[in-house]
Amino acid sequence: MTSPASNPTADEAPEVIPVPAKETLPIGRVLAGRYEIRARLGAGGMGAVYRAHDHELDEDVALKVVLPERLDEPKTLERLRAEVKIARKITHPNVCRVFDLAEDAGLFFLTMELIEGSTLRELIAAGAIAPARALDLLQQVTDGVAAAHEAGIVHHDLKPENVLLRRDDRCVVADFGLARGPENSQSVAGSGFAGTPAYMSPEQVRAEPIDVRSDVFTLGILGFELLTGKSPFAAPSMSAVTTAIVGTSPPPLVVPGLPEGTRKPIEAVLRKALEKQREDRFAHAGELAAALSRARASGSRWWRLARVVLGLVGLLFVLTLLPRGDIREWRPFSSDEPEADAKDSAPEDARPAIAVLPFENLTGDPAWDGLAKSAPEALRGGMRAMRGARLVDEADLDREEARDAGVTFWVRGSVQRVGARIRLSAQLEPLDADAGAAPGQPIEIDGVEADTTGALEALRVRALDEARFFVRALERRRRALRGTSVAAAREKLLVYEAMSGPAPRPGTFDTGLALLDEALAADPAYVPAIVARAHLQWQGAGKGTDAERMARALDALDRAVQLAPSDGLAHETRCRVARGAVELVDRPTDHEFDRAVEACNLALRADPASAEARIALAKLEDRRCRDEEAMRWLEESVELDRTVSGKALEHLVSLALQNDRLAIADRTSAQLVAFQEEERRLGPAALGRRAGQPAVRGAYFFRGVTLLRLGEASEAAEAFRREMADVTASRSDTWAEAASIRGLLRIAEQKHEAPAAELVRRLDRIEAGFRGKGDGAARILVSAYSFVDPAAALPWIESSIVGEGCEAAVDRATAYQAAKKLDEARRSLSACKDGFAWERSCVEALRPMLGP
């Protein structure tokens, strides 16, 4: 979050309202015994905004101070409390969550969701926005405001400063804590809360009572500004701006690069939103959101039709020029020249389109009709925020109508009765068999009658998982088809992808390399094949050492991103391989670290929603002992992509435990257990398994460690026993079994109970096996023991953590520190000859924990 008025786009953009010095909070101050001020983020008309750490929940929040002059009327605070209660009920991905209104020594403040990123003001000020992106952002903002209107909330002060933009390009509308219900919406001029004149509706300017249609007008202004870079009512002075809002029609919508078939319906929507009389506007933001979605879709349909017509006209023209005898020799699609970049030839919004059809009520009980209506709306709300697909708002479509609307895949569902229980059922299906992806896994949510809200949320999450999975498969096929005009090259890559799936297996390495070599022999510049081959080398295919294969893979990926600078998968693969190259080296240089970090930052620039790039960055930061940064990247990856949640959560909970962040460990270990249970229940159909991710291991062990540290010994013991049962069933991961036994023995010791003899014998057998497995296996055991019983790790430290490098010294010192052997830890750390910056970072991170 930045200063709200940095880089204004026009003279009428609002200025920062200075916050009195007495209201500026010092860094480190703790409010209400809970919120520690960490940094000042900016200021607005209501007060200053801070980053604060909530010690009770162990997470950062945004904290907005309410200036005393904003609470000058006796009823204002009472009304604000009531409205915050309403705002807390708005749960939508495009709305910033409001947590609480609190007070400390007469200072009132709001706590809200902390959004990492920037504001729409900064984005607009940075220059022209691609039309497709501008329309997507406007759709998100409108969807968020629509959710507020549905809850009876009028925002009152929409403007680019109050729309936050996350790193994954998701818009979040903020400051709903200042909004009011329509019944309380008196004129702004006469209230304690000022709007921003450049974004007021005519009725606001005239100081008349307002309702949700005032927000609709402001959304129209935002739409113009996103698409053109300036307000439709721009004028030299603020009085001229407000005069134009009341009496001047908006200018024509001129957007270079926006096809006319899209521009016209979008302009019609914005003009209706900007009608001077509120009765002539959309009734609420939900109507505007639906109209905007239809306009975007109709524009894409017009563009597809226009391309077909123009293509036919061009074909007839060419045929008239050809000699009669040459027609049979003309092969318009046989050229070996590469096709134009897909971005140049695609329609304005070429993303896959999804439709959610009405759900059927199959229970025979009309009481469930409401749920049948709510379920598809829950899905639409989630899918509107999908970055990789666009939602078609037409609900009740047959197959032909869906094709006409450009639908790629749709969701059909029902409410069913299964015995005495109610079930929500849904399935995602491609519209046509040749779409390049199989139907999604059936989604079944039982026990709806016990928790309807929870069931709808579970349905939304599972459907989003399936939609993202489908979109990835479709995009993989599109990349293969569009990446070359050489049919032989394309065919070999498609055969390879059908054989290998999302994760190649060692048994297919040789065949896979042969297929990809044939593809590249046919077209050496075929970027998807270059990327697939580099990924295969990284996984272990081909001749040479790991380091040699990795170097060849990176060289190939460097060429791939030169050939296709905007190819997100090429950048993501390069990031992951560069990170792997760092992990492969015992003592990487700072240059090698910097190269990997730069590759991952470029990957996020090419694809802001890449979870894999974030996980790679987390691993790099972890090795540099920058645990806070690593945890932040992992938190974001879990939010973005559930296919990688297993490995991200495993890493996140281990870092949280290492740093005694028990609130995070409690939350993430419970998530990890739930994810592992879902994998066990669904088997091969589980999301991570279908995406080629390794199965989650050790979830109950990490849960047991967390519960033990929280003082819940009985629950911890149950988790450790569950882990042992899982290990026995899978016949693997003996480190988790040994560490779980250590946990049970420690609990017995705390309770002054004799250890179970069978457990002791079992542990002796496992540890004897580890002694014969080499340093690497023993090092894993040291790490696991350090979580649950650090003293038990002591006999293993010197024998398993070998080497004279700084990293080994830091690892030994960390293990000794966990066991509270601080003299040994300091002695180990003193052996570190920190020649590289990343080594100094680790020493500096550990030294304060060891005392003088």
C-alpha positions in Angstrom: 0.0 0.0 0.0 1.4 3.4 -1.0 0.5 7.0 -0.5 -2.9 7.4 -2.0 -2.2 10.3 -4.2 1.3 9.5 -5.5 1.6 10.1 -9.2 -1.9 11.6 -9.9 -3.2 11.1 -13.4 -4.8 14.4 -13.7 -5.1 17.8 -12.1 -8.3 16.8 -10.4 -6.8 13.7 -8.7 -7.1 14.0 -5.0 -4.2 15.2 -2.9 -2.9 13.6 0.2 -4.7 15.0 3.2 -2.0 15.7 5.8 -2.3 13.8 9.1 -1.6 15.9 12.2 1.7 15.1 13.8 0.0 14.1 17.0 -1.9 11.4 15.1 1.3 9.9 13.7 2.1 6.7 15.5 5.7 5.8 16.4 7.0 2.5 15.1 6.9 -0.1 17.8 3.8 1.3 19.6 1.3 -1.4 20.6 -2.3 -0.5 20.4 -5.0 -2.3 22.5 -2.3 -4.6 23.8 -2.3 -6.4 20.5 -1.4 -4.5 17.4 2.3 -3.5 17.1 2.9 -0.7 14.5 5.5 -1.8 12.0 5.4 0.8 9.2 3.4 3.8 7.9 1.8 3.0 4.6 0.1 6.2 3.7 -2.7 8.6 4.6 -6.1 9.7 3.3 -9.1 11.7 4.3 -9.9 9.5 7.3 -6.4 9.2 8.7 -3.1 7.4 8.4 -2.7 3.8 7.4 -0.1 1.5 9.1 1.2 -2.0 8.7 0.7 -3.6 12.1 1.4 -7.0 13.6 -1.4 -8.7 15.3 0.3 -10.6 18.2 -2.8 -12.5 19.1 -3.1 -14.1 15.6 0.5 -13.8 14.7 -0.1 -12.1 11.3 0.2 -8.6 9.8 -2.9 -6.4 9.2 -3.6 -2.9 7.9 -4.5 -0.5 10.6 -6.2 2.7 9.8 -6.4 5.4 12.4 -9.7 7.4 12.5 -9.0 11.1 13.0 -10.9 12.6 15.9 -12.5 15.3 13.7 -14.2 12.4 11.7 -15.9 11.4 14.9 -17.1 14.8 16.0 -20.8 13.9 16.1 -22.1 11.7 19.0 -23.9 9.3 16.7 -21.1 8.9 14.2 -19.1 6.4 16.2 -22.3 4.3 16.9 -23.1 4.4 13.2 -19.6 3.4 12.3 -19.6 0.4 14.6 -22.9 -0.8 13.1 -21.5 -0.3 9.6 -18.3 -2.2 10.4 -20.4 -5.1 11.5 -22.2 -5.1 8.2 -18.9 -4.7 6.2 -17.4 -7.7 8.0 -20.1 -9.8 6.4 -18.9 -9.0 2.9 -16.8 -12.0 1.8 -15.7 -11.6 -1.8 -12.3 -12.0 -3.4 -12.4 -8.4 -4.7 -13.3 -6.8 -1.4 -10.8 -6.0 1.4 -12.0 -7.7 4.6 -12.7 -5.4 7.6 -11.8 -7.1 10.8 -12.6 -4.8 13.7 -13.1 -1.3 15.1 -11.1 -0.8 18.2 -9.9 1.9 20.6 -6.7 2.7 22.5 -6.5 5.7 24.9 -9.2 7.5 22.9 -7.7 6.7 19.5 -10.1 4.8 17.3 -8.8 2.6 14.5 -9.9 0.0 12.0 -8.1 -3.3 11.3 -8.3 -4.7 7.9 -6.8 -7.3 5.5 -3.3 -6.3 4.5 -3.0 -6.3 0.7 0.6 -6.5 -0.6 0.9 -4.6 -3.8 0.0 -1.1 -5.1 -3.1 0.9 -6.0 -5.0 1.5 -9.2 -3.8 5.1 -9.0 -0.2 4.0 -9.3 -1.0 1.7 -12.2 -3.0 4.4 -14.1 -0.2 6.9 -13.5 2.4 4.5 -14.9 1.0 4.8 -18.4 -1.5 3.2 -20.8 -3.0 -0.1 -19.7 -3.6 -2.8 -22.2 -7.4 -2.7 -23.0 -8.0 -6.4 -22.1 -6.3 -5.9 -18.7 -8.2 -2.6 -18.1 -11.5 -4.3 -18.7 -10.5 -7.2 -16.5 -9.6 -4.9 -13.7 -12.9 -2.9 -14.1 -14.8 -6.2 -14.0 -13.1 -7.1 -10.7 -13.8 -3.8 -9.1 -17.4 -3.9 -10.2 -17.9 -7.4 -8.9 -16.5 -6.4 -5.6 -18.8 -3.4 -5.3 -21.7 -5.6 -6.4 -21.1 -7.9 -3.4 -21.3 -4.8 -1.2 -24.5 -3.6 -2.8 -26.0 -7.1 -2.3 -25.2 -6.7 1.5 -26.9 -3.3 1.5 -23.6 -1.3 1.6 -23.0 2.0 -0.4 -19.2 2.7 -0.7 -19.5 6.5 -1.0 -15.8 7.1 -1.8 -14.8 4.9 -4.7 -11.6 6.1 -6.5 -8.3 4.5 -7.8 -6.7 5.2 -4.4 -9.2 2.9 -2.7 -8.7 0.0 -5.1 -5.6 -2.1 -4.2 -3.8 -4.2 -6.7 -2.2 -7.5 -5.5 0.9 -8.9 -7.2 -1.3 -11.6 -8.9 -3.3 -8.7 -10.6 -6.3 -9.2 -8.3 -8.1 -6.0 -7.5 -9.4 -5.5 -4.0 -11.8 -2.6 -3.1 -10.9 -1.1 0.2 -12.4 1.3 2.7 -15.8 -0.4 3.0 -15.4 0.3 6.7 -16.4 3.9 5.8 -19.4 2.9 3.8 -23.0 3.0 4.9 -26.3 1.3 4.3 -28.7 3.1 1.9 -31.0 4.1 4.8 -28.1 6.1 6.4 -26.9 7.7 3.1 -27.5 11.3 3.7 -25.7 14.0 1.6 -22.0 13.8 1.7 -21.7 17.5 2.2 -23.6 17.3 5.4 -22.0 14.2 6.9 -18.8 13.6 8.7 -17.3 11.7 5.8 -16.2 13.5 2.7 -16.3 12.0 -0.7 -13.7 12.9 -3.4 -15.2 15.5 -5.8 -13.6 14.1 -8.9 -15.4 10.8 -8.3 -18.8 12.1 -7.0 -22.1 11.4 -8.6 -24.3 14.3 -9.6 -26.5 13.8 -6.6 -23.5 13.8 -4.3 -22.4 17.1 -5.8 -25.9 18.5 -5.3 -25.7 17.3 -1.6 -28.8 15.1 -2.1 -29.4 11.7 -0.4 -27.6 8.9 -2.3 -28.0 5.2 -2.8 -26.1 2.4 -4.5 -26.6 4.1 -7.9 -24.1 6.7 -6.8 -21.5 4.0 -6.7 -22.6 2.9 -10.2 -21.8 6.4 -11.5 -18.4 6.4 -10.0 -17.7 3.0 -11.5 -18.4 4.5 -14.9 -15.8 7.2 -14.2 -13.3 4.5 -13.1 -14.0 2.6 -16.3 -13.2 5.6 -18.5 -10.0 6.3 -16.5 -8.8 2.7 -16.7 -9.3 2.6 -20.5 -8.2 6.1 -21.5 -6.0 7.2 -18.6 -8.1 10.2 -17.7 -11.5 11.1 -16.2 -14.5 11.7 -18.6 -15.0 14.9 -16.7 -11.4 16.2 -16.6 -11.2 20.0 -16.3 -8.7 22.6 -15.2 -10.2 23.2 -11.7 -12.2 21.2 -9.2 -15.2 23.5 -9.6 -15.1 22.9 -13.3 -14.9 19.1 -12.7 -18.0 19.1 -10.5 -19.9 21.3 -13.0 -19.0 18.8 -15.7 -20.2 15.9 -13.6 -23.6 17.6 -13.2 -24.1 18.9 -16.6 -21.7 17.6 -19.3 -22.0 14.4 -21.2 -19.0 12.1 -21.2 -16.8 12.3 -24.4 -16.6 9.4 -26.9 -14.7 6.4 -25.6 -11.4 6.3 -27.6 -9.2 3.4 -26.8 -6.3 2.5 -29.2 -6.0 -1.2 -29.6 -9.6 -2.0 -28.6 -11.5 -3.6 -31.5 -14.6 -1.6 -32.5 -16.8 -4.7 -31.9 -15.7 -4.5 -28.2 -15.5 -0.7 -27.9 -19.1 0.0 -28.9 -20.8 -2.3 -26.3 -18.4 -1.2 -23.6 -19.0 2.5 -24.3 -22.8 1.8 -24.2 -22.4 0.2 -20.8 -20.3 3.1 -19.4 -22.6 5.7 -20.8 -25.6 4.1 -19.0 -23.6 4.0 -15.8 -22.9 7.7 -16.2 -26.4 8.9 -16.8 -27.1 12.1 -14.9 -30.4 10.9 -13.5 -30.0 7.9 -11.3 -33.2 6.3 -12.5 -31.6 5.9 -15.9 -28.5 4.1 -14.6 -28.1 0.4 -13.7 -30.1 -0.3 -10.6 -27.0 -1.6 -8.7 -23.4 -2.7 -9.4 -24.6 -6.3 -10.0 -26.5 -5.2 -13.0 -23.5 -3.2 -14.2 -21.2 -6.2 -13.7 -23.5 -8.5 -15.7 -23.8 -5.9 -18.5 -20.0 -5.4 -18.6 -19.4 -9.1 -18.8 -21.9 -9.4 -21.7 -20.3 -6.5 -23.5 -16.9 -8.1 -23.3 -18.2 -11.4 -24.5 -20.2 -9.9 -27.4 -17.1 -8.0 -28.5 -15.2 -11.2 -28.7 -18.0 -12.9 -30.7 -18.1 -9.9 -33.1 -14.3 -10.1 -33.6 -14.4 -13.9 -34.3 -17.2 -13.3 -36.9 -15.3 -10.4 -38.4 -12.2 -12.5 -38.8 -14.2 -15.2 -40.5 -15.8 -12.8 -42.9 -12.6 -11.0 -43.7 -10.8 -14.3 -44.2 -13.5 -15.4 -46.7 -13.3 -12.1 -48.6 -9.5 -12.3 -48.7 -9.7 -15.9 -49.9 -12.0 -15.0 -52.7 -9.8 -12.1 -53.7 -6.7 -14.3 -53.9 -8.5 -17.0 -55.9 -9.5 -14.4 -58.5 -5.8 -13.5 -58.9 -4.6 -17.1 -59.3 -4.3 -18.7 -62.7 -6.9 -21.5 -63.1 -4.3 -24.3 -63.3 -2.5 -23.1 -60.1 -5.4 -23.5 -57.7 -4.8 -27.2 -57.1 -1.1 -26.5 -56.3 -1.8 -23.7 -53.8 -1.3 -24.9 -50.2 -2.0 -21.9 -48.0 -1.2 -23.8 -44.7 2.0 -25.7 -45.8 4.5 -22.9 -45.2 7.4 -23.7 -42.8 7.6 -20.1 -41.8 6.7 -19.5 -38.1 3.2 -18.2 -37.4 2.6 -14.8 -36.1 2.7 -14.5 -32.4 -0.6 -15.6 -30.9 -1.0 -12.2 -29.1 -1.0 -10.4 -32.5 -3.7 -12.6 -34.1 -5.9 -13.5 -31.1 -9.0 -11.6 -30.3 -8.8 -8.9 -27.6 -9.8 -11.4 -24.8 -8.6 -14.8 -26.0 -8.9 -16.5 -22.6 -11.0 -19.6 -22.3 -14.6 -18.8 -21.5 -16.6 -20.5 -18.8 -20.3 -20.6 -18.2 -22.0 -21.8 -15.0 -25.4 -23.3 -15.8 -28.4 -23.2 -13.3 -28.3 -26.1 -10.8 -31.2 -28.5 -10.7 -33.1 -29.3 -7.5 -33.4 -33.1 -7.6 -34.5 -33.4 -4.0 -38.2 -33.1 -4.8 -38.4 -30.6 -1.9 -38.9 -26.9 -2.9 -37.2 -25.9 0.3 -33.9 -26.5 -1.5 -34.7 -24.2 -4.4 -32.8 -21.3 -2.8 -29.7 -23.4 -2.5 -30.0 -24.4 -6.2 -30.0 -20.7 -7.0 -27.2 -19.8 -4.6 -24.8 -22.5 -5.8 -24.2 -21.2 -9.3 -23.9 -17.7 -8.0 -21.2 -18.8 -5.6 -19.3 -20.4 -8.4 -19.6 -17.3 -10.7 -18.4 -15.1 -7.9 -15.2 -17.1 -7.6 -14.6 -17.6 -11.3 -14.9 -13.9 -12.2 -11.7 -13.4 -10.3 -9.9 -16.2 -12.3 -7.0 -14.6 -14.1 -6.7 -17.3 -16.7 -10.3 -17.5 -17.8 -13.3 -15.2 -18.4 -16.8 -15.8 -17.2 -19.8 -15.7 -19.6 -22.7 -14.3 -17.5 -25.5 -15.8 -19.6 -26.8 -18.5 -17.4 -29.3 -20.8 -19.1 -27.6 -21.8 -22.4 -28.0 -24.8 -24.6 -24.9 -26.2 -26.4 -25.4 -24.1 -29.6 -26.0 -20.9 -27.6 -22.9 -21.6 -25.6 -20.9 -22.0 -28.8 -22.2 -18.7 -30.1 -21.2 -17.1 -26.8 -17.7 -18.4 -27.2 -17.9 -20.8 -24.2 -15.0 -23.2 -23.9 -16.2 -25.1 -20.9 -19.2 -25.1 -18.6 -20.2 -26.2 -15.1 -23.4 -28.2 -14.5 -24.7 -29.1 -11.1 -27.5 -30.2 -8.9 -28.8 -30.4 -5.4 -29.5 -34.1 -4.5 -30.8 -36.1 -1.6 -28.6 -39.1 -0.6 -30.4 -41.0 2.1 -31.1 -38.4 4.8 -28.3 -36.1 3.6 -28.3 -33.3 1.1 -25.5 -33.3 -1.5 -24.2 -30.5 -3.8 -22.9 -32.1 -7.0 -21.1 -30.4 -9.9 -18.9 -31.2 -12.8 -16.9 -29.1 -15.2 -17.0 -30.2 -18.9 -15.4 -29.0 -22.1 -18.1 -27.9 -24.6 -16.5 -29.9 -27.4 -14.5 -33.1 -27.3 -11.6 -31.5 -29.2 -11.0 -28.8 -26.6 -7.8 -30.4 -25.5 -8.8 -31.3 -21.9 -10.9 -34.1 -20.3 -13.9 -33.4 -18.2 -13.1 -32.4 -14.6 -13.5 -34.7 -11.7 -17.0 -34.9 -10.2 -17.4 -32.6 -7.2 -19.6 -33.9 -4.4 -20.1 -31.9 -1.2 -22.2 -33.8 1.5 -23.8 -32.7 4.7 -25.1 -29.5 3.2 -28.0 -29.4 5.7 -25.6 -29.0 8.6 -23.6 -26.1 7.2 -24.9 -24.5 4.0 -22.4 -21.7 4.0 -19.5 -24.0 4.5 -20.8 -26.3 1.8 -21.1 -23.5 -0.7 -17.5 -22.4 0.1 -16.2 -26.0 -0.4 -18.0 -26.2 -3.7 -16.5 -22.9 -4.8 -13.0 -24.0 -3.9 -13.3 -27.4 -5.6 -14.8 -25.9 -8.7 -12.1 -23.3 -9.0 -9.5 -26.0 -8.6 -11.1 -27.9 -11.5 -11.3 -24.8 -13.6 -7.7 -23.9 -13.1 -6.6 -27.4 -13.9 -8.7 -27.4 -17.1 -7.3 -24.0 -18.1 -3.7 -25.2 -17.7 -4.4 -28.3 -19.8 -6.0 -26.1 -22.5 -3.2 -23.6 -22.4 -0.6 -26.3 -22.7 -2.3 -27.6 -25.8 -2.7 -24.1 -27.2 1.0 -23.4 -26.7 1.8 -26.6 -28.6 -0.5 -25.7 -31.5 0.5 -22.1 -31.8 4.2 -22.4 -31.2 5.0 -23.6 -34.7 3.6 -23.9 -38.1 5.6 -27.1 -38.8 3.1 -29.9 -38.4 5.8 -32.6 -37.8 7.2 -30.6 -34.8 3.8 -30.0 -33.4 2.8 -33.7 -33.7 5.9 -34.9 -31.8 5.4 -32.5 -28.9 1.7 -33.5 -28.6 2.7 -37.2 -28.5 5.3 -36.4 -25.8 2.8 -34.5 -23.7 0.2 -37.2 -24.0 2.8 -39.7 -22.9 4.5 -37.8 -20.0 1.5 -35.9 -18.5 2.1 -33.1 -16.1 5.2 -34.8 -14.6 7.6 -37.0 -16.7 8.6 -40.3 -15.1 12.1 -41.8 -15.3 10.8 -44.7 -17.4 9.8 -42.2 -20.1 13.0 -40.1 -20.2 14.7 -41.7 -23.2 11.5 -41.8 -25.3 10.7 -38.3 -24.3 14.1 -36.9 -25.3 13.9 -38.7 -28.6 10.4 -37.2 -29.3 11.5 -33.7 -28.3 14.7 -34.0 -30.4 12.6 -34.8 -33.4 10.4 -31.9 -32.8 13.3 -29.5 -32.5 15.0 -31.0 -35.6 11.8 -30.1 -37.5 11.6 -26.6 -36.0 14.7 -25.5 -33.9 12.8 -22.3 -32.7 9.8 -24.3 -31.3 9.7 -22.7 -27.8 7.3 -25.2 -26.1 9.5 -28.1 -27.2 12.7 -26.2 -26.0 11.1 -25.7 -22.6 9.8 -29.3 -22.4 13.2 -30.6 -23.2 15.0 -28.4 -20.7 12.4 -29.5 -18.0 13.2 -33.1 -18.8 16.9 -32.5 -18.5 16.4 -30.8 -15.1 14.5 -33.9 -14.0 17.5 -36.1 -14.8 17.1 -37.1 -18.5 20.1 -37.3 -20.8 23.8 -37.9 -20.5 26.3 -36.3 -18.1 26.3 -35.2 -14.5 23.5 -33.4 -12.8 25.5 -30.1 -13.1 26.1 -30.6 -16.8 22.5 -31.4 -17.5 21.4 -28.4 -15.5 23.8 -26.1 -17.4 22.5 -27.3 -20.7 18.9 -26.8 -19.6 19.6 -23.2 -18.5 21.3 -22.4 -21.8 18.3 -23.7 -23.7 15.9 -21.8 -21.4 17.9 -18.6 -21.9 17.3 -19.1 -25.7 13.6 -19.8 -25.1 12.9 -16.5 -23.3 14.9 -14.6 -26.0 12.6 -16.2 -28.6 9.4 -15.7 -26.6 10.0 -12.9 -24.0 6.3 -13.1 -22.8 6.1 -16.9 -22.5 5.2 -17.4 -18.8 6.0 -21.2 -18.7 9.4 -20.6 -20.3 10.2 -18.1 -17.6 8.8 -20.2 -14.8 10.8 -23.2 -15.9 13.9 -21.1 -16.1 13.3 -19.9 -12.6 12.8 -23.4 -11.2 15.9 -24.8 -13.0 18.0 -21.8 -11.9 16.9 -22.4 -8.3 17.8 -26.1 -8.8 21.2 -25.2 -9.9 21.8 -23.2 -6.7 20.6 -26.2 -4.6 23.0 -28.5 -6.5 26.1 -26.5 -5.4 27.6 -27.0 -2.0 28.6 -23.4 -1.8 26.9 -21.3 -4.5 28.2 -17.8 -5.3 26.2 -14.6 -4.8 26.1 -14.4 -8.6 24.4 -17.8 -8.8 21.9 -16.7 -6.2 21.3 -13.4 -8.0 20.8 -15.1 -11.3 18.2 -17.4 -9.9 16.3 -14.6 -8.1 16.4 -12.5 -11.2 15.0 -15.4 -13.2 12.2 -15.9 -10.7 11.3 -12.2 -10.7 11.1 -12.2 -14.5 8.9 -15.2 -14.2 6.5 -13.3 -11.9 6.5 -10.4 -14.3 5.6 -12.7 -17.2 3.0 -14.5 -15.0 2.1 -12.7 -11.8 0.0 -15.7 -10.7 2.8 -18.2 -10.8 2.8 -20.2 -7.6 5.9 -22.3 -8.7 8.0 -19.1 -9.1 7.0 -18.1 -5.6 8.0 -21.5 -4.2 11.3 -21.3 -5.9 11.9 -17.8 -4.4 10.9 -19.2 -1.0 13.5 -21.9 -1.3 16.2 -19.4 -2.3 15.3 -17.1 0.6 15.3 -20.0 3.0 18.8 -21.0 2.1 19.8 -17.4 2.6 18.2 -17.6 6.1 15.6 -14.9 5.2 12.8 -16.8 6.7 10.2 -14.0 6.8 10.5 -13.5 3.1 10.4 -17.2 2.5 7.2 -17.5 4.5 5.6 -14.6 2.7 6.2 -16.3 -0.7 4.9 -19.6 0.5 1.7 -18.0 1.9 1.1 -16.4 -1.4 1.6 -19.6 -3.3 -0.9 -21.4 -1.1 -3.5 -18.7 -1.9 -2.8 -18.9 -5.6 -2.7 -22.5 -6.5 -3.9 -25.5 -4.5 -2.1 -28.0 -6.8 1.1 -27.0 -5.1 -0.4 -26.5 -1.6 1.1 -29.8 -0.3 4.7 -28.9 -0.8 4.2 -25.2 0.0 2.4 -26.0 3.3 5.1 -28.5 4.3 7.8 -25.9 3.8 5.7 -23.2 5.5 4.9 -25.1 8.6 8.5 -26.1 9.1 9.7 -22.5 8.8 7.0 -21.4 11.2 8.1 -24.0 13.8 11.7 -23.0 13.3 10.9 -19.4 14.1 8.3 -20.2 16.9 5.5 -18.6 14.9 3.0 -20.9 16.5 -0.1 -19.2 15.3 1.1 -19.7 11.7 2.2 -23.3 12.5 -1.2 -24.1 14.0 -3.1 -22.8 11.0 -0.8 -24.3 8.3 -0.4 -27.7 10.0 -4.2 -28.1 10.2 -4.3 -27.1 6.5 -1.6 -29.7 5.7 -3.5 -32.4 7.5 -6.7 -31.5 5.6 -4.8 -31.6 2.3 -3.3 -35.0 3.1 -6.7 -36.4 4.1 -8.2 -35.0 0.8 -5.4 -36.7 -1.1 -6.0 -40.0 0.7 -9.8 -39.8 0.1 -9.6 -38.9 -3.6 -6.6 -41.0 -4.4 -5.4 -40.6 -8.1 -8.2 -38.1 -8.6 -6.7 -35.7 -6.0 -5.7 -32.3 -7.4 -2.0 -32.5 -6.6 -1.6 -36.1 -7.8 -3.2 -35.2 -11.1 -0.8 -32.2 -11.4 2.1 -34.5 -10.9 3.0 -33.3 -7.4 4.5 -35.7 -4.9 2.1 -37.0 -2.2 2.1 -35.1 1.1 4.1 -36.9 3.8 4.5 -36.1 7.5 1.4 -33.9 7.9 0.4 -35.5 11.3 4.0 -35.3 12.5 4.0 -31.5 11.9 0.6 -31.3 13.5 1.8 -33.2 16.5 4.9 -30.9 17.0 2.7 -27.8 16.7 0.2 -29.2 19.3 3.0 -30.2 21.6 4.4 -26.7 21.6 1.0 -25.3 22.2 0.7 -27.4 25.3 -1.9 -29.8 24.0 -0.1 -33.0 24.9 -3.0 -35.4 24.5 -3.9 -34.1 21.0 -0.2 -34.1 20.1 0.1 -37.8 21.1 -2.8 -38.7 19.0 -1.3 -36.9 16.0 2.0 -38.7 16.5 0.3 -42.1 16.7 -1.6 -41.3 13.5 1.7 -40.5 11.7 3.1 -43.8 12.8 0.1 -45.6 11.5 0.4 -43.8 8.1 4.1 -44.6 7.9 3.4 -48.3 8.7 0.7 -48.4 6.0 3.0 -46.7 3.3 6.2 -48.5 4.4 8.1 -45.3 3.9 9.3 -42.1 5.6 11.0 -43.8 8.6 12.3 -40.3 9.6 8.7 -39.4 10.4 8.1 -42.6 12.3 11.3 -42.1 14.4 10.5 -38.5 15.1 6.9 -39.3 16.0 8.2 -41.9 18.5 10.5 -39.3 19.9 7.4 -37.1 20.4 5.5 -39.8 22.2 8.5 -40.5 24.5 8.8 -36.8 25.3 5.2 -36.6 26.2 5.6 -39.6 28.4 8.5 -37.9 30.1 6.5 -34.8 30.7 3.8 -36.9 32.3 6.3 -38.8 34.4 5.3 -42.0 32.8 7.6 -44.9 31.9 8.2 -45.1 28.1 6.6 -48.0 26.3 9.2 -50.7 25.8 7.9 -51.6 22.3 8.3 -47.9 21.2 11.9 -47.9 22.5 12.8 -51.1 20.7 11.2 -49.8 17.5 13.1 -46.5 17.7 16.4 -48.4 18.2 15.8 -50.5 15.1 15.0 -47.4 13.0 18.0 -45.4 14.2 20.3 -48.4 13.6 19.1 -48.3 10.0 19.8 -44.6 9.7 23.4 -45.1 10.8 24.0 -47.2 7.8 22.4 -44.9 5.3 25.1 -42.2 5.2 25.3 -38.5 6.2 22.4 -37.3 4.1 19.8 -39.6 5.8 21.1 -38.9 9.3 20.9 -35.1 8.5 17.2 -35.6 7.8 16.8 -37.2 11.2 18.6 -34.3 12.9 16.2 -31.9 11.3 13.1 -33.9 12.3 14.4 -34.4 15.9 15.2 -30.6 16.2 11.4 -30.0 15.9 10.2 -32.4 18.4 13.1 -33.3 20.8 16.2 -31.2 20.1 18.2 -32.9 22.8 17.8 -36.2 20.9 19.5 -34.6 17.9 22.7 -33.9 19.8 24.4 -37.4 19.2 23.8 -37.1 15.5 24.9 -33.5 14.9 28.7 -33.8 14.4 28.5 -37.1 12.5 25.7 -36.0 10.1 26.4 -32.3 9.5 29.9 -32.6 8.0 31.9 -30.1 6.0 33.9 -27.0 6.8 31.8 -24.5 4.9 29.8 -21.7 6.4 26.5 -23.4 5.6 27.5 -26.6 7.6 28.6 -24.4 10.5 25.3 -22.5 10.5 23.4 -25.8 10.4 25.3 -27.2 13.3 24.9 -24.0 15.3 21.1 -24.0 14.5 20.8 -27.6 15.8 22.7 -26.8 19.0 20.7 -23.6 19.5 17.5 -25.6 19.3 18.8 -27.9 22.0 19.8 -24.9 24.1 23.5 -25.7 23.9 24.5 -22.1 23.2 28.3 -22.5 23.9 28.5 -25.3 21.3 26.3 -23.2 18.9 28.6 -20.1 19.3 31.7 -22.3 18.8 30.2 -23.8 15.6 29.2 -20.4 14.2 32.6 -19.0 14.8 34.0 -21.5 12.3 32.0 -19.8 9.6 34.2 -18.0 7.2 31.5 -15.8 5.6 32.9 -15.0 2.2 29.5 -14.5 0.4 26.7 -12.1 1.2 24.2 -15.0 1.6 26.5 -16.6 4.1 26.7 -13.3 6.1 22.9 -13.1 6.0 22.7 -16.5 7.7 25.3 -15.6 10.3 23.5 -12.3 11.1 20.1 -14.1 11.3 21.4 -16.6 13.8 23.8 -14.6 16.0 21.2 -12.7 18.0 19.6 -16.0 19.1 22.9 -17.1 20.7 23.4 -14.3 23.2 26.7 -12.6 23.9 
